[in-house]
Amino acid sequence: MTELETLTNIGPKLAADLRTVGVPDAETLREVGAENAAQRLAGAGLRDCTHATLALEGALAGVRWTTGGRAR
């Protein structure tokens, strides 16, 4: 089990929100996918779907979402 906080873009608050919607670790995030996880967050009223999707896609790709997909 890999802690969510070890992924790029995921800090303690986003990790806690992900756990609340049934995404406890990085492996589950990979299985569920960024879009589905973001939809869960939005559905629970925890996060904006667009920004969450960008952050989670970046987390899975290992890049900061603010770089437009370019690794640093």
C-alpha positions, -999 to +999 in steps of 0.1 A: +000+000+000+015+033-011+004+064+008-015+090-013+007+118+001+038+103-017+022+112-051+028+146-068-001+170-062-016+152-032-012+168+002-027+158+035-061+175+028-067+160-007-055+126+007-081+128+035-108+137+010-099+108-012-100+084+017-134+098+026-147+087-009-132+053-008-097+058-023-074+049+006-041+045-013-022+051-046-029+017-059-067+022-055-063+056-072-047+040-102-074+013-103-103+039-100-087+065-123-083+102-119-116+111-135-137+087-115-119+097-082-126+134-091-162+127-097-165+110-063-149+140-047-173+164-065-203+142-058-195+143-021-191+181-023-155+180-013-137+193-045-142+210-078-142+183-104-121+201-130-092+210-107-093+177-089-092+158-122-061+178-133-044+173-099-051+136-099-041+130-135-009+148-127-004+127-096-007+095-116+017+108-143+041+122-117+039+158-128+026+190-112-008+198-126+002+235-129+029+227-154+005+218-182+016+182-182+054+188-185+076+170-160+100+192-141 
